[in-house]
Amino acid sequence: MKFETLAIHAGQEPDPNNGAVMTPVYLTSTYMQDGVGKPRQGYEYSRTRNPTRLALEKCIAELESGKWGLAFSSGMAATDTVLRLLGSGAHALAGNDVYGGTFRLFDKVLRRFNLDFTFADTTDPESVADALSPSTRLVWLETPTNPYLRITDIRAVAEIVHAHRNRPLLVVDNTFATPYLQRPLELGADIVVHSTTKYLGGHSDVVGGAVIVKDKELADKLYFLQNAVGAVPGPMDCFLILRGIKTLPLRMDRHYENALAIVEFLEKHPKVDKLYYPFHASHPGQKIAIRQMKNGGGMISFIVKGGREAAIRVVESTKLFTLAESLGGVESLIEVPAAMTHLSVAGSQLDVDPSLVRLSVGIENKDDLIEDLKQALDKA
Ligand SMILES: *Cc1c(COP(=O)(O)O)cnc(C)c1O
């Protein structure tokens, strides 16, 4: 079946007990057993398994062209659980433009457990090859990245990583693209990670994460960790993400349509210095983006002339774009990454230009959005 059909039906069937069309929210922590050691349909305890969560896990697995999906209580919980596949002394290589929270977890928390990290420019496959060491067990990348929307050729990096001794795992955080635009497992990745808080949920009303794999052995290790560590989402959260996913293709097409109109407006604006958008002709990764993504998505970053003060004046002057962190919801958001989402990487090699503004373009009417940006830029 095609993606749009899977988004609505994958993992979800009318409830066998009563025909409920929407997946019921199974608010239960435990399940009656038919005898000692005889759980019904494999359900014993909801940290281990819950029917609402299982529907979400099956759905995301199919959407990502994987075989097994795991849901988590946040994107960071998903990330942390994946890193627990490694043992003390292992080396992991990560992109030098990864999500700020991912950098913080790697650099400030996991280093204390004797994991070693190198941050490299994954947009250049050669620099990935150079940064691999004999103890490298995992390579972590995002494409497009946040906030510079840099593009990495997933297939090229997968080939390099898998040819290396010990065959490190290639993990792709697919939060920005979503499986509608890009499916890393089809391009050679071993693991896909999501913050479902963003486009998959799509309505800024839930925090969640997900992991998807195609290999049974890897899935078993991750299911063990999911249950042993316990960073699982509640059934209501799973329901909300399932509901969000049903309209993912429609939303992503509209995010793109609006983003294109805004890019066209910004590229001509005298107060905009530099534009970052994967499908724009000025983007160094445009060719790769067009090859591995269905469309350019809804995230745009740009440098405002006049530095930090001007950027802050713009984001404080919009009326329709809400000044807020996060992204991927139906409503448009605006922020200054250096002072907000990326504060945790200030002074590090992931440092962000203080005059950079990031937009999460929503699905409102594009003329209203452009009108709002116009009046805000006039104040810069
Ligand atoms: C938000 C985000 C995360 C973290 O997810 P949470 O749900 O906030 O824990 C990880 N990666 C990317 C790319 C994100 O945007």
The ligand as an ORCA input file, in Angstrom:
! r2SCAN-3c Opt
* xyz 0 1
  C      13.176     17.764     19.356
  C      14.226     16.931     18.771
  C      14.807     15.878     19.489
  C      14.449     15.598     20.929
  O      13.137     15.173     21.049
  P      12.231     15.423     22.364
  O      10.926     14.821     21.978
  O      12.179     16.911     22.579
  O      12.890     14.738     23.497
  C      15.759     15.108     18.844
  N      16.134     15.355     17.573
  C      15.600     16.368     16.858
  C      16.063     16.581     15.455
  C      14.634     17.188     17.415
  O      14.135     18.198     16.704
*
